[in-house]
Amino acid sequence: MPQVEIDTPAPDFELQDLDGRTVRLSDFHGRKHVLVVFNRGLS
Amino acid sequence: MAQLRRDYQKFVEREAEVVVVGPEDKENFVKYWEKEELPFVGLHDPKHKVLKLFGQQVKIFKLGRMPAQVLVDKQGVARYVHYGHSMMDIPKNEEMLALLDHLNRDS
């Protein structure tokens, strides 16, 4: 399975947020850094 | 997630947003989100398309999906990538915050 490599562009994606708005990773480009978190429990 | 919530303001101060991708269906994800009062951007990914795109490891015979974290800078470049090997294998926030400081200094 491909994985994201450091110092290379992260693949863009598009998903809906919990209010039903479409959010793209590229929406943040030029504005904010983004910490993308998958599958963290409550710790 | 509690650690991230505790330090969320520190991420905001460093011009970073925390985006949590959850594989759950929307109803369960919303319940979880409201119960925990999470301040992040929550995205539900019922078809696991981003999980697949980012190559999140799945260990079918162990605990299911493993945690993963990717820090993407303002230019869209991945600056930190971590694929956990267990549910406890999560990078410390301090590490992320230090990296953000570094990115902000360079920009």
Backbone of each chain as nested JSON, in Angstrom:
{
  "chains": [
    {"id": "A", "residues": [
      {"number": 1, "name": "MET", "atoms": {"N": [0.853, -1.198, 0.0], "CA": [0.0, 0.0, 0.0], "C": [0.89, 1.251, 0.0]}},
      {"number": 2, "name": "PRO", "atoms": {"N": [0.584, 2.236, -0.856], "CA": [1.429, 3.439, -0.877], "C": [1.31, 4.201, 0.436]}},
      {"number": 3, "name": "GLN", "atoms": {"N": [2.409, 4.793, 0.835], "CA": [2.358, 5.627, 2.033], "C": [2.88, 7.013, 1.669]}},
      {"number": 4, "name": "VAL", "atoms": {"N": [2.509, 7.969, 2.495], "CA": [2.951, 9.334, 2.255], "C": [4.426, 9.447, 2.62]}},
      {"number": 5, "name": "GLU", "atoms": {"N": [5.2, 10.05, 1.75], "CA": [6.624, 10.227, 2.043], "C": [6.912, 11.655, 2.472]}},
      {"number": 6, "name": "ILE", "atoms": {"N": [7.874, 11.747, 3.363], "CA": [8.235, 13.037, 3.914], "C": [8.868, 13.914, 2.826]}},
      {"number": 7, "name": "ASP", "atoms": {"N": [8.608, 15.224, 2.919], "CA": [9.126, 16.208, 1.959], "C": [8.611, 16.009, 0.541]}},
      {"number": 8, "name": "THR", "atoms": {"N": [7.484, 15.335, 0.412], "CA": [6.8, 15.274, -0.879], "C": [5.375, 15.788, -0.669]}},
      {"number": 9, "name": "PRO", "atoms": {"N": [4.755, 16.31, -1.723], "CA": [3.387, 16.82, -1.545], "C": [2.436, 15.722, -1.07]}},
      {"number": 10, "name": "ALA", "atoms": {"N": [1.647, 16.053, -0.056], "CA": [0.656, 15.091, 0.432], "C": [-0.488, 15.022, -0.58]}},
      {"number": 11, "name": "PRO", "atoms": {"N": [-1.03, 13.845, -0.807], "CA": [-2.147, 13.761, -1.756], "C": [-3.349, 14.56, -1.257]}},
      {"number": 12, "name": "ASP", "atoms": {"N": [-3.944, 15.3, -2.164], "CA": [-5.117, 16.088, -1.778], "C": [-6.312, 15.148, -1.62]}},
      {"number": 13, "name": "PHE", "atoms": {"N": [-7.234, 15.552, -0.78], "CA": [-8.457, 14.766, -0.632], "C": [-9.614, 15.691, -0.34]}},
      {"number": 14, "name": "GLU", "atoms": {"N": [-10.781, 15.131, -0.433], "CA": [-12.008, 15.897, -0.234], "C": [-12.983, 15.03, 0.529]}},
      {"number": 15, "name": "LEU", "atoms": {"N": [-13.425, 15.543, 1.674], "CA": [-14.409, 14.812, 2.488], "C": [-15.383, 15.815, 3.078]}},
      {"number": 16, "name": "GLN", "atoms": {"N": [-16.495, 15.311, 3.583], "CA": [-17.441, 16.207, 4.244], "C": [-17.149, 16.278, 5.732]}},
      {"number": 17, "name": "ASP", "atoms": {"N": [-17.311, 17.476, 6.272], "CA": [-17.174, 17.597, 7.725], "C": [-18.502, 17.224, 8.382]}},
      {"number": 18, "name": "LEU", "atoms": {"N": [-18.547, 17.371, 9.696], "CA": [-19.72, 16.874, 10.412], "C": [-20.951, 17.742, 10.193]}},
      {"number": 19, "name": "ASP", "atoms": {"N": [-20.753, 18.921, 9.605], "CA": [-21.893, 19.761, 9.243], "C": [-22.268, 19.593, 7.777]}},
      {"number": 20, "name": "GLY", "atoms": {"N": [-21.606, 18.664, 7.102], "CA": [-21.936, 18.414, 5.711], "C": [-21.209, 19.31, 4.716]}},
      {"number": 21, "name": "ARG", "atoms": {"N": [-20.272, 20.137, 5.211], "CA": [-19.506, 20.992, 4.3], "C": [-18.335, 20.211, 3.717]}},
      {"number": 22, "name": "THR", "atoms": {"N": [-18.044, 20.502, 2.475], "CA": [-16.93, 19.829, 1.827], "C": [-15.615, 20.499, 2.227]}},
      {"number": 23, "name": "VAL", "atoms": {"N": [-14.688, 19.696, 2.682], "CA": [-13.378, 20.197, 3.098], "C": [-12.32, 19.494, 2.259]}},
      {"number": 24, "name": "ARG", "atoms": {"N": [-11.414, 20.279, 1.683], "CA": [-10.286, 19.712, 0.937], "C": [-9.003, 20.03, 1.686]}},
      {"number": 25, "name": "LEU", "atoms": {"N": [-8.069, 19.138, 1.572], "CA": [-6.767, 19.429, 2.165], "C": [-6.209, 20.712, 1.549]}},
      {"number": 26, "name": "SER", "atoms": {"N": [-6.42, 20.871, 0.256], "CA": [-5.87, 22.05, -0.435], "C": [-6.537, 23.357, 0.008]}},
      {"number": 27, "name": "ASP", "atoms": {"N": [-7.688, 23.273, 0.697], "CA": [-8.303, 24.491, 1.243], "C": [-7.353, 25.2, 2.208]}},
      {"number": 28, "name": "PHE", "atoms": {"N": [-6.47, 24.438, 2.82], "CA": [-5.581, 25.0, 3.844], "C": [-4.27, 25.522, 3.262]}},
      {"number": 29, "name": "HIS", "atoms": {"N": [-4.018, 25.178, 2.01], "CA": [-2.733, 25.572, 1.416], "C": [-2.585, 27.096, 1.422]}},
      {"number": 30, "name": "GLY", "atoms": {"N": [-1.417, 27.514, 1.803], "CA": [-1.145, 28.946, 1.855], "C": [-1.704, 29.632, 3.096]}},
      {"number": 31, "name": "ARG", "atoms": {"N": [-2.488, 28.901, 3.895], "CA": [-3.104, 29.518, 5.071], "C": [-2.656, 28.872, 6.378]}},
      {"number": 32, "name": "LYS", "atoms": {"N": [-2.717, 27.554, 6.403], "CA": [-2.423, 26.861, 7.66], "C": [-1.672, 25.568, 7.412]}},
      {"number": 33, "name": "HIS", "atoms": {"N": [-0.887, 25.193, 8.414], "CA": [-0.355, 23.835, 8.438], "C": [-1.511, 22.929, 8.874]}},
      {"number": 34, "name": "VAL", "atoms": {"N": [-1.438, 21.694, 8.496], "CA": [-2.513, 20.775, 8.864], "C": [-1.929, 19.508, 9.469]}},
      {"number": 35, "name": "LEU", "atoms": {"N": [-2.388, 19.171, 10.644], "CA": [-2.045, 17.879, 11.233], "C": [-3.215, 16.936, 10.942]}},
      {"number": 36, "name": "VAL", "atoms": {"N": [-2.969, 15.978, 10.064], "CA": [-4.021, 15.026, 9.707], "C": [-3.876, 13.806, 10.608]}},
      {"number": 37, "name": "VAL", "atoms": {"N": [-4.923, 13.476, 11.31], "CA": [-4.88, 12.416, 12.316], "C": [-5.864, 11.317, 11.93]}},
      {"number": 38, "name": "PHE", "atoms": {"N": [-5.359, 10.098, 11.929], "CA": [-6.216, 8.954, 11.629], "C": [-6.317, 8.045, 12.836]}},
      {"number": 39, "name": "ASN", "atoms": {"N": [-7.521, 7.709, 13.168], "CA": [-7.748, 6.581, 14.05], "C": [-7.034, 6.661, 15.395]}},
      {"number": 40, "name": "ARG", "atoms": {"N": [-7.07, 7.814, 15.992], "CA": [-6.536, 7.888, 17.348], "C": [-7.635, 7.588, 18.325]}},
      {"number": 41, "name": "GLY", "atoms": {"N": [-7.277, 6.887, 19.354], "CA": [-8.26, 6.634, 20.399], "C": [-8.348, 7.839, 21.32]}},
      {"number": 42, "name": "LEU", "atoms": {"N": [-8.728, 7.6, 22.531], "CA": [-8.969, 8.717, 23.438], "C": [-7.745, 9.119, 24.246]}},
      {"number": 43, "name": "SER", "atoms": {"N": [-6.61, 8.455, 24.019], "CA": [-5.441, 8.783, 24.833], "C": [-4.813, 10.093, 24.377]}}
    ]},
    {"id": "B", "residues": [
      {"number": 1, "name": "MET", "atoms": {"N": [-6.745, 11.208, 21.822], "CA": [-7.419, 12.433, 21.37], "C": [-7.442, 13.483, 22.479]}},
      {"number": 2, "name": "ALA", "atoms": {"N": [-7.438, 13.016, 23.719], "CA": [-7.468, 13.944, 24.85], "C": [-6.205, 14.814, 24.896]}},
      {"number": 3, "name": "GLN", "atoms": {"N": [-5.062, 14.188, 24.552], "CA": [-3.809, 14.963, 24.523], "C": [-3.868, 16.068, 23.488]}},
      {"number": 4, "name": "LEU", "atoms": {"N": [-4.43, 15.733, 22.345], "CA": [-4.54, 16.723, 21.276], "C": [-5.482, 17.848, 21.675]}},
      {"number": 5, "name": "ARG", "atoms": {"N": [-6.553, 17.47, 22.327], "CA": [-7.517, 18.495, 22.758], "C": [-6.865, 19.44, 23.777]}},
      {"number": 6, "name": "ARG", "atoms": {"N": [-6.087, 18.861, 24.674], "CA": [-5.418, 19.666, 25.708], "C": [-4.485, 20.702, 25.081]}},
      {"number": 7, "name": "ASP", "atoms": {"N": [-3.799, 20.288, 24.009], "CA": [-2.804, 21.172, 23.396], "C": [-3.316, 21.892, 22.155]}},
      {"number": 8, "name": "TYR", "atoms": {"N": [-4.601, 21.789, 21.922], "CA": [-5.132, 22.337, 20.661], "C": [-4.765, 23.802, 20.456]}},
      {"number": 9, "name": "GLN", "atoms": {"N": [-4.877, 24.593, 21.539], "CA": [-4.574, 26.019, 21.437], "C": [-3.139, 26.258, 20.977]}},
      {"number": 10, "name": "LYS", "atoms": {"N": [-2.243, 25.381, 21.399], "CA": [-0.839, 25.522, 21.004], "C": [-0.671, 25.282, 19.508]}},
      {"number": 11, "name": "PHE", "atoms": {"N": [-1.478, 24.397, 18.971], "CA": [-1.445, 24.183, 17.525], "C": [-1.998, 25.414, 16.802]}},
      {"number": 12, "name": "VAL", "atoms": {"N": [-3.102, 25.939, 17.324], "CA": [-3.727, 27.116, 16.714], "C": [-2.739, 28.292, 16.706]}},
      {"number": 13, "name": "GLU", "atoms": {"N": [-2.04, 28.462, 17.834], "CA": [-1.064, 29.555, 17.932], "C": [0.048, 29.418, 16.898]}},
      {"number": 14, "name": "ARG", "atoms": {"N": [0.305, 28.195, 16.483], "CA": [1.365, 27.935, 15.491], "C": [0.8, 27.831, 14.082]}},
      {"number": 15, "name": "GLU", "atoms": {"N": [-0.382, 28.387, 13.907], "CA": [-1.008, 28.448, 12.583], "C": [-1.248, 27.069, 11.993]}},
      {"number": 16, "name": "ALA", "atoms": {"N": [-1.671, 26.174, 12.834], "CA": [-1.964, 24.822, 12.359], "C": [-3.408, 24.453, 12.691]}},
      {"number": 17, "name": "GLU", "atoms": {"N": [-3.994, 23.665, 11.828], "CA": [-5.315, 23.111, 12.101], "C": [-5.166, 21.609, 12.301]}},
      {"number": 18, "name": "VAL", "atoms": {"N": [-5.972, 21.07, 13.187], "CA": [-5.966, 19.626, 13.416], "C": [-7.199, 19.045, 12.711]}},
      {"number": 19, "name": "VAL", "atoms": {"N": [-6.948, 18.133, 11.814], "CA": [-8.018, 17.522, 11.039], "C": [-8.05, 16.03, 11.382]}},
      {"number": 20, "name": "VAL", "atoms": {"N": [-9.163, 15.577, 11.896], "CA": [-9.281, 14.185, 12.301], "C": [-10.153, 13.444, 11.296]}},
      {"number": 21, "name": "VAL", "atoms": {"N": [-9.582, 12.411, 10.713], "CA": [-10.329, 11.595, 9.757], "C": [-10.817, 10.345, 10.477]}},
      {"number": 22, "name": "GLY", "atoms": {"N": [-12.099, 10.165, 10.497], "CA": [-12.677, 9.019, 11.191], "C": [-13.346, 8.071, 10.213]}},
      {"number": 23, "name": "PRO", "atoms": {"N": [-13.111, 6.804, 10.387], "CA": [-13.721, 5.837, 9.469], "C": [-15.166, 5.499, 9.819]}},
      {"number": 24, "name": "GLU", "atoms": {"N": [-15.619, 5.95, 10.964], "CA": [-16.963, 5.583, 11.394], "C": [-18.012, 6.198, 10.475]}},
      {"number": 25, "name": "ASP", "atoms": {"N": [-19.194, 5.652, 10.543], "CA": [-20.27, 6.304, 9.81], "C": [-20.593, 7.615, 10.521]}},
      {"number": 26, "name": "LYS", "atoms": {"N": [-21.295, 8.461, 9.793], "CA": [-21.455, 9.826, 10.271], "C": [-22.165, 9.895, 11.622]}},
      {"number": 27, "name": "GLU", "atoms": {"N": [-23.201, 9.092, 11.771], "CA": [-23.987, 9.177, 13.003], "C": [-23.133, 8.867, 14.238]}},
      {"number": 28, "name": "ASN", "atoms": {"N": [-22.358, 7.797, 14.143], "CA": [-21.508, 7.43, 15.276], "C": [-20.401, 8.458, 15.507]}},
      {"number": 29, "name": "PHE", "atoms": {"N": [-19.886, 8.985, 14.415], "CA": [-18.805, 9.961, 14.5], "C": [-19.299, 11.246, 15.177]}},
      {"number": 30, "name": "VAL", "atoms": {"N": [-20.495, 11.682, 14.778], "CA": [-21.066, 12.901, 15.373], "C": [-21.301, 12.699, 16.87]}},
      {"number": 31, "name": "LYS", "atoms": {"N": [-21.799, 11.534, 17.236], "CA": [-22.054, 11.248, 18.662], "C": [-20.749, 11.32, 19.464]}},
      {"number": 32, "name": "TYR", "atoms": {"N": [-19.739, 10.665, 18.901], "CA": [-18.429, 10.656, 19.547], "C": [-17.905, 12.078, 19.683]}},
      {"number": 33, "name": "TRP", "atoms": {"N": [-18.026, 12.843, 18.613], "CA": [-17.519, 14.207, 18.56], "C": [-18.189, 15.077, 19.613]}},
      {"number": 34, "name": "GLU", "atoms": {"N": [-19.504, 14.954, 19.699], "CA": [-20.251, 15.797, 20.644], "C": [-19.983, 15.381, 22.08]}},
      {"number": 35, "name": "LYS", "atoms": {"N": [-19.872, 14.1, 22.305], "CA": [-19.615, 13.588, 23.65], "C": [-18.263, 14.092, 24.158]}},
      {"number": 36, "name": "GLU", "atoms": {"N": [-17.264, 14.082, 23.278], "CA": [-15.911, 14.475, 23.687], "C": [-15.666, 15.976, 23.534]}},
      {"number": 37, "name": "GLU", "atoms": {"N": [-16.615, 16.676, 22.923], "CA": [-16.479, 18.127, 22.694], "C": [-15.151, 18.468, 22.023]}},
      {"number": 38, "name": "LEU", "atoms": {"N": [-14.895, 17.836, 20.916], "CA": [-13.624, 18.029, 20.228], "C": [-13.633, 19.313, 19.4]}},
      {"number": 39, "name": "PRO", "atoms": {"N": [-12.546, 20.093, 19.488], "CA": [-12.504, 21.383, 18.79], "C": [-11.964, 21.294, 17.359]}},
      {"number": 40, "name": "PHE", "atoms": {"N": [-11.569, 20.114, 16.918], "CA": [-10.886, 19.968, 15.632], "C": [-11.875, 19.954, 14.476]}},
      {"number": 41, "name": "VAL", "atoms": {"N": [-11.294, 19.912, 13.28], "CA": [-12.108, 19.669, 12.095], "C": [-12.297, 18.153, 11.998]}},
      {"number": 42, "name": "GLY", "atoms": {"N": [-13.517, 17.696, 12.016], "CA": [-13.794, 16.261, 11.945], "C": [-14.334, 15.889, 10.576]}},
      {"number": 43, "name": "LEU", "atoms": {"N": [-13.704, 14.929, 9.957], "CA": [-14.143, 14.487, 8.633], "C": [-14.473, 13.005, 8.708]}},
      {"number": 44, "name": "HIS", "atoms": {"N": [-15.614, 12.656, 8.182], "CA": [-15.903, 11.225, 8.193], "C": [-15.6, 10.644, 6.822]}},
      {"number": 45, "name": "ASP", "atoms": {"N": [-15.082, 9.463, 6.868], "CA": [-14.533, 8.815, 5.68], "C": [-15.088, 7.398, 5.601]}},
      {"number": 46, "name": "PRO", "atoms": {"N": [-16.404, 7.3, 5.346], "CA": [-17.057, 5.985, 5.444], "C": [-16.504, 4.971, 4.44]}},
      {"number": 47, "name": "LYS", "atoms": {"N": [-16.004, 5.459, 3.311], "CA": [-15.474, 4.517, 2.314], "C": [-13.965, 4.335, 2.456]}},
      {"number": 48, "name": "HIS", "atoms": {"N": [-13.4, 4.948, 3.492], "CA": [-11.971, 4.803, 3.778], "C": [-11.107, 5.28, 2.622]}},
      {"number": 49, "name": "LYS", "atoms": {"N": [-11.619, 6.256, 1.867], "CA": [-10.844, 6.649, 0.681], "C": [-9.572, 7.396, 1.059]}},
      {"number": 50, "name": "VAL", "atoms": {"N": [-9.64, 8.238, 2.088], "CA": [-8.424, 8.946, 2.483], "C": [-7.493, 8.014, 3.258]}},
      {"number": 51, "name": "LEU", "atoms": {"N": [-8.104, 7.134, 4.036], "CA": [-7.275, 6.159, 4.755], "C": [-6.439, 5.366, 3.747]}},
      {"number": 52, "name": "LYS", "atoms": {"N": [-7.052, 4.988, 2.633], "CA": [-6.325, 4.239, 1.604], "C": [-5.306, 5.128, 0.901]}},
      {"number": 53, "name": "LEU", "atoms": {"N": [-5.728, 6.352, 0.603], "CA": [-4.856, 7.298, -0.091], "C": [-3.57, 7.559, 0.702]}},
      {"number": 54, "name": "PHE", "atoms": {"N": [-3.72, 7.625, 2.018], "CA": [-2.575, 7.914, 2.873], "C": [-1.899, 6.641, 3.368]}},
      {"number": 55, "name": "GLY", "atoms": {"N": [-2.389, 5.512, 2.914], "CA": [-1.702, 4.257, 3.204], "C": [-1.725, 3.842, 4.652]}},
      {"number": 56, "name": "GLN", "atoms": {"N": [-2.843, 4.093, 5.297], "CA": [-2.91, 3.687, 6.696], "C": [-2.878, 2.158, 6.806]}},
      {"number": 57, "name": "GLN", "atoms": {"N": [-2.063, 1.674, 7.695], "CA": [-1.913, 0.233, 7.868], "C": [-3.154, -0.381, 8.502]}},
      {"number": 58, "name": "VAL", "atoms": {"N": [-3.517, -1.514, 8.004], "CA": [-4.612, -2.256, 8.616], "C": [-4.082, -3.616, 9.027]}},
      {"number": 59, "name": "LYS", "atoms": {"N": [-4.237, -3.928, 10.271], "CA": [-3.812, -5.242, 10.743], "C": [-5.064, -6.021, 11.105]}},
      {"number": 60, "name": "ILE", "atoms": {"N": [-5.497, -6.773, 10.153], "CA": [-6.803, -7.415, 10.265], "C": [-6.883, -8.348, 11.467]}},
      {"number": 61, "name": "PHE", "atoms": {"N": [-5.783, -9.023, 11.757], "CA": [-5.854, -10.022, 12.823], "C": [-5.458, -9.45, 14.18]}},
      {"number": 62, "name": "LYS", "atoms": {"N": [-5.15, -8.163, 14.195], "CA": [-4.81, -7.566, 15.492], "C": [-5.934, -6.638, 15.942]}},
      {"number": 63, "name": "LEU", "atoms": {"N": [-5.631, -5.374, 15.997], "CA": [-6.595, -4.459, 16.599], "C": [-7.321, -3.61, 15.564]}},
      {"number": 64, "name": "GLY", "atoms": {"N": [-7.306, -4.057, 14.32], "CA": [-7.95, -3.235, 13.311], "C": [-7.012, -2.158, 12.826]}},
      {"number": 65, "name": "ARG", "atoms": {"N": [-7.525, -1.0, 12.594], "CA": [-6.723, 0.061, 12.012], "C": [-5.77, 0.669, 13.024]}},
      {"number": 66, "name": "MET", "atoms": {"N": [-4.583, 0.986, 12.535], "CA": [-3.562, 1.574, 13.386], "C": [-3.614, 3.095, 13.255]}},
      {"number": 67, "name": "PRO", "atoms": {"N": [-3.193, 3.806, 14.297], "CA": [-3.189, 5.268, 14.206], "C": [-2.11, 5.747, 13.232]}},
      {"number": 68, "name": "ALA", "atoms": {"N": [-2.377, 6.858, 12.597], "CA": [-1.385, 7.466, 11.715], "C": [-1.527, 8.979, 11.823]}},
      {"number": 69, "name": "GLN", "atoms": {"N": [-0.418, 9.668, 11.591], "CA": [-0.438, 11.119, 11.667], "C": [0.463, 11.695, 10.579]}},
      {"number": 70, "name": "VAL", "atoms": {"N": [-0.039, 12.693, 9.887], "CA": [0.758, 13.346, 8.85], "C": [0.666, 14.849, 9.074]}},
      {"number": 71, "name": "LEU", "atoms": {"N": [1.814, 15.502, 9.179], "CA": [1.814, 16.959, 9.287], "C": [2.116, 17.53, 7.905]}},
      {"number": 72, "name": "VAL", "atoms": {"N": [1.166, 18.304, 7.396], "CA": [1.284, 18.897, 6.058], "C": [1.506, 20.393, 6.253]}},
      {"number": 73, "name": "ASP", "atoms": {"N": [2.551, 20.917, 5.629], "CA": [2.818, 22.344, 5.836], "C": [1.919, 23.206, 4.941]}},
      {"number": 74, "name": "LYS", "atoms": {"N": [2.088, 24.51, 5.052], "CA": [1.196, 25.421, 4.325], "C": [1.303, 25.265, 2.814]}},
      {"number": 75, "name": "GLN", "atoms": {"N": [2.411, 24.735, 2.363], "CA": [2.588, 24.535, 0.924], "C": [2.031, 23.18, 0.464]}},
      {"number": 76, "name": "GLY", "atoms": {"N": [1.489, 22.425, 1.404], "CA": [0.913, 21.132, 1.028], "C": [1.914, 19.998, 1.017]}},
      {"number": 77, "name": "VAL", "atoms": {"N": [3.094, 20.244, 1.598], "CA": [4.139, 19.219, 1.611], "C": [4.123, 18.491, 2.954]}},
      {"number": 78, "name": "ALA", "atoms": {"N": [4.208, 17.181, 2.902], "CA": [4.233, 16.381, 4.129], "C": [5.572, 16.603, 4.831]}},
      {"number": 79, "name": "ARG", "atoms": {"N": [5.541, 17.03, 6.075], "CA": [6.78, 17.291, 6.823], "C": [7.025, 16.279, 7.93]}},
      {"number": 80, "name": "TYR", "atoms": {"N": [6.025, 15.537, 8.261], "CA": [6.164, 14.528, 9.305], "C": [5.144, 13.449, 9.012]}},
      {"number": 81, "name": "VAL", "atoms": {"N": [5.599, 12.238, 9.016], "CA": [4.704, 11.124, 8.74], "C": [4.945, 10.063, 9.798]}},
      {"number": 82, "name": "HIS", "atoms": {"N": [3.904, 9.615, 10.409], "CA": [4.041, 8.584, 11.434], "C": [2.941, 7.55, 11.264]}},
      {"number": 83, "name": "TYR", "atoms": {"N": [3.356, 6.313, 11.086], "CA": [2.395, 5.221, 11.034], "C": [2.577, 4.376, 12.286]}},
      {"number": 84, "name": "GLY", "atoms": {"N": [1.569, 4.359, 13.101], "CA": [1.674, 3.62, 14.352], "C": [1.593, 2.121, 14.145]}},
      {"number": 85, "name": "HIS", "atoms": {"N": [2.232, 1.404, 15.049], "CA": [2.176, -0.052, 14.986], "C": [1.268, -0.641, 16.059]}},
      {"number": 86, "name": "SER", "atoms": {"N": [0.78, 0.215, 16.923], "CA": [-0.224, -0.22, 17.886], "C": [-1.044, 1.002, 18.257]}},
      {"number": 87, "name": "MET", "atoms": {"N": [-2.123, 0.789, 18.965], "CA": [-2.971, 1.921, 19.336], "C": [-2.256, 2.891, 20.281]}},
      {"number": 88, "name": "MET", "atoms": {"N": [-1.202, 2.404, 20.939], "CA": [-0.478, 3.271, 21.865], "C": [0.684, 3.998, 21.18]}},
      {"number": 89, "name": "ASP", "atoms": {"N": [0.929, 3.651, 19.956], "CA": [2.092, 4.172, 19.237], "C": [1.721, 5.491, 18.556]}},
      {"number": 90, "name": "ILE", "atoms": {"N": [1.785, 6.559, 19.319], "CA": [1.336, 7.877, 18.868], "C": [2.435, 8.899, 19.169]}},
      {"number": 91, "name": "PRO", "atoms": {"N": [2.8, 9.711, 18.197], "CA": [3.849, 10.705, 18.476], "C": [3.395, 11.729, 19.509]}},
      {"number": 92, "name": "LYS", "atoms": {"N": [4.349, 12.261, 20.238], "CA": [4.02, 13.258, 21.263], "C": [3.703, 14.609, 20.611]}},
      {"number": 93, "name": "ASN", "atoms": {"N": [2.791, 15.323, 21.22], "CA": [2.45, 16.645, 20.707], "C": [3.669, 17.559, 20.675]}},
      {"number": 94, "name": "GLU", "atoms": {"N": [4.55, 17.402, 21.68], "CA": [5.721, 18.277, 21.773], "C": [6.549, 18.195, 20.485]}},
      {"number": 95, "name": "GLU", "atoms": {"N": [6.617, 16.984, 19.952], "CA": [7.378, 16.775, 18.732], "C": [6.747, 17.559, 17.571]}},
      {"number": 96, "name": "MET", "atoms": {"N": [5.432, 17.489, 17.48], "CA": [4.694, 18.203, 16.43], "C": [4.846, 19.713, 16.599]}},
      {"number": 97, "name": "LEU", "atoms": {"N": [4.742, 20.168, 17.843], "CA": [4.793, 21.612, 18.113], "C": [6.182, 22.16, 17.798]}},
      {"number": 98, "name": "ALA", "atoms": {"N": [7.216, 21.39, 18.126], "CA": [8.582, 21.812, 17.83], "C": [8.791, 21.904, 16.317]}},
      {"number": 99, "name": "LEU", "atoms": {"N": [8.232, 20.952, 15.613], "CA": [8.35, 20.971, 14.156], "C": [7.615, 22.174, 13.566]}},
      {"number": 100, "name": "LEU", "atoms": {"N": [6.462, 22.493, 14.115], "CA": [5.711, 23.669, 13.646], "C": [6.499, 24.947, 13.898]}},
      {"number": 101, "name": "ASP", "atoms": {"N": [7.141, 25.032, 15.054], "CA": [7.986, 26.193, 15.348], "C": [9.071, 26.319, 14.294]}},
      {"number": 102, "name": "HIS", "atoms": {"N": [9.649, 25.2, 13.961], "CA": [10.718, 25.166, 12.962], "C": [10.187, 25.631, 11.6]}},
      {"number": 103, "name": "LEU", "atoms": {"N": [9.031, 25.127, 11.205], "CA": [8.439, 25.511, 9.915], "C": [8.117, 27.003, 9.891]}},
      {"number": 104, "name": "ASN", "atoms": {"N": [7.605, 27.498, 11.004], "CA": [7.231, 28.918, 11.059], "C": [8.453, 29.829, 11.033]}},
      {"number": 105, "name": "ARG", "atoms": {"N": [9.557, 29.349, 11.603], "CA": [10.796, 30.139, 11.573], "C": [11.335, 30.254, 10.156]}},
      {"number": 106, "name": "ASP", "atoms": {"N": [11.208, 29.149, 9.426], "CA": [11.767, 29.113, 8.07], "C": [10.928, 29.868, 7.06]}},
      {"number": 107, "name": "SER", "atoms": {"N": [9.657, 30.082, 7.367], "CA": [8.778, 30.673, 6.352], "C": [8.82, 32.186, 6.403]}}
    ]}
  ]
}
